[in-house]
Amino acid sequence: MHPHLFSKIDVGGKELKNRLTMAPLYLGYARAGGMVSDLLLEHYRLMAKSGVAMVVVENSTVDHPTGSGSDRTLRADTDENMEGLTNLAATIKAQGTLACLQINHAGRFAAIADPALAPSAVQVFGRMPRALTEKEMRRISKKFAEAALRAKKAGFDMVELHGGTGYLLSSFVSPRTNKRDDEYGGSFENRQRFPLEVVKEVRSAVGNFPVGYRFLADEWLPDGLKLAESVQYARSLAASGVAYISVMGGTYESFFLPDVLQSSRKEGYMVYLAAAIKKEVKVPVIAAGRIATGAFAEGIVAEGKADLIGLARVLWADPEWPSKVKEGRESEIIHCHTDCDETCTKLITRGKSAFCVRWPHDKLQEWKGKMV
Ligand SMILES: Cc1cc2nc3c(=O)[nH]c(=O)nc-3n(C[C@H](O)[C@H](O)[C@H](O)COP(=O)(O)O)c2cc1C
């Protein structure tokens, strides 16, 4: 059943046993302050046990608090969390699954930073971020490299740079949020300069260790980054030696717009973006976004729209998704469904730990009891 989906693939010199990955999903399970918690370990043990080939752990900050999305954002910026990160990597790998850590600077969306830091002072949700100086940018680039090195030392198999969601790296590429008049702003060539410098610095720090990239293909905003430009950026990234490109669309400023909300309810709503990037590059491409059924996922890989599938809420709602698909038990899948009114997203934006209202009653009660 689904021969393409359950075939092996090489990514950055590591063998993935099938085409299924867990896409990064922040759920507010780390302890307040960003340290690895028992709840987080239990969550990732379940995700790794699911049968996916690789788990990409949620965004982890490279610089706290200015780079952190929230107070529960995992810390990759300090050796104080090394023991936790080491346990996390070991927990995932104990299930025969590759472990990848996503590292991030939240930039203008760093909720706990005051002021937030960004390429330019462009207002966001009523707050005005401060434009970074070149000296500060060089420091952040180093912080990315240090965090990547921490991931390697902690035993992760790969690291992923978060270049999506409108966070710092993507906000440099966007003409909407980058209004700089130095060599890091203006032309497309200049706007891609800083994130490419970060990739270079990270790669030279970690040596022979795969560095993936979460990629913003389209901001879905009238004056935002568009696919026509982002495909060129994908080519530059591939040339810079990233191990894979994991494609997504939208930022916090577009996710909740009525038409975006509507279109992101459809199965495979971001696959067209991955397919457009896949045409441009030779490195493996991951597609995500409500990839709900085995046949649909198989089609994406078989038709060459992407090499790998990223499952985020889909896998969290039902950690048995991969085995149910593999064994032809699809009718038993518990589907992530929009009729819950995006409860998980609402919980985390209120600073709470998330639960899925689709979970069976007993699991829901058990997990709610574990949350603080
Ligand atoms: C609550 C929530 C948290 C997320 N956290 C991250 C994250 O930390 N890093 C990231 O790159 N994407 C993140 N995403 C995006 C997912 O990786 C994924 O692209 C998206 O949810 C679509 O896949 P799905 O329909 O399987 O959930 C998040 C999405 C949601 C809904």
The ligand as an SDF file (V2000), in Angstrom:
LIG
                    3D

 31 33  0  0  0  0  0  0  0  0999 V2000
   -0.4350   25.5410   16.8070 C   0  0  0  0  0  0  0  0  0  0  0  0
    0.5800   25.5450   15.7070 C   0  0  0  0  0  0  0  0  0  0  0  0
    1.9430   25.6400   16.0020 C   0  0  0  0  0  0  0  0  0  0  0  0
    2.9000   25.6370   14.9850 C   0  0  0  0  0  0  0  0  0  0  0  0
    4.2370   25.7270   15.3000 N   0  0  0  0  0  0  0  0  0  0  0  0
    5.1630   25.7480   14.2930 C   0  0  0  0  0  0  0  0  0  0  0  0
    6.5610   25.8600   14.5980 C   0  0  0  0  0  0  0  0  0  0  0  0
    6.9900   25.8960   15.7480 O   0  0  0  0  0  0  0  0  0  0  0  0
    7.4090   25.9310   13.5400 N   0  0  0  0  0  0  0  0  0  0  0  0
    6.9860   25.8650   12.2230 C   0  0  0  0  0  0  0  0  0  0  0  0
    7.8100   25.9240   11.3110 O   0  0  0  0  0  0  0  0  0  0  0  0
    5.6790   25.7170   11.9340 N   0  0  0  0  0  0  0  0  0  0  0  0
    4.7700   25.6410   12.9210 C   0  0  0  0  0  0  0  0  0  0  0  0
    3.4420   25.4700   12.6080 N   0  0  0  0  0  0  0  0  0  0  0  0
    3.0490   25.1690   11.2030 C   0  0  0  0  0  0  0  0  0  0  0  0
    3.0090   23.6370   10.9670 C   0  0  0  0  0  0  0  0  0  0  0  0
    4.3080   23.0850   10.9260 O   0  0  0  0  0  0  0  0  0  0  0  0
    2.2950   23.2270    9.6680 C   0  0  0  0  0  0  0  0  0  0  0  0
    2.9640   23.7970    8.5810 O   0  0  0  0  0  0  0  0  0  0  0  0
    0.8330   23.6160    9.6030 C   0  0  0  0  0  0  0  0  0  0  0  0
    0.1900   23.4490   10.8440 O   0  0  0  0  0  0  0  0  0  0  0  0
    0.1030   22.8100    8.5290 C   0  0  0  0  0  0  0  0  0  0  0  0
    0.2120   21.4050    8.7580 O   0  0  0  0  0  0  0  0  0  0  0  0
   -0.9710   20.5720    9.5060 P   0  0  0  0  0  0  0  0  0  0  0  0
   -2.2430   20.8870    8.7640 O   0  0  0  0  0  0  0  0  0  0  0  0
   -0.5800   19.1290    9.4390 O   0  0  0  0  0  0  0  0  0  0  0  0
   -1.0360   21.0870   10.9030 O   0  0  0  0  0  0  0  0  0  0  0  0
    2.4730   25.4970   13.6310 C   0  0  0  0  0  0  0  0  0  0  0  0
    1.1060   25.3750   13.3430 C   0  0  0  0  0  0  0  0  0  0  0  0
    0.1640   25.4030   14.3590 C   0  0  0  0  0  0  0  0  0  0  0  0
   -1.2830   25.2610   14.0060 C   0  0  0  0  0  0  0  0  0  0  0  0
  1  2  1  0
  2  3  1  0
  2 30  2  0
  3  4  2  0
  4  5  1  0
  4 28  1  0
  5  6  2  0
  6  7  1  0
  6 13  1  0
  7  8  2  0
  7  9  1  0
  9 10  1  0
 10 11  2  0
 10 12  1  0
 12 13  2  0
 13 14  1  0
 14 15  1  0
 14 28  1  0
 15 16  1  0
 16 17  1  0
 16 18  1  0
 18 19  1  0
 18 20  1  0
 20 21  1  0
 20 22  1  0
 22 23  1  0
 23 24  1  0
 24 25  2  0
 24 26  1  0
 24 27  1  0
 28 29  2  0
 29 30  1  0
 30 31  1  0
M  END
$$$$
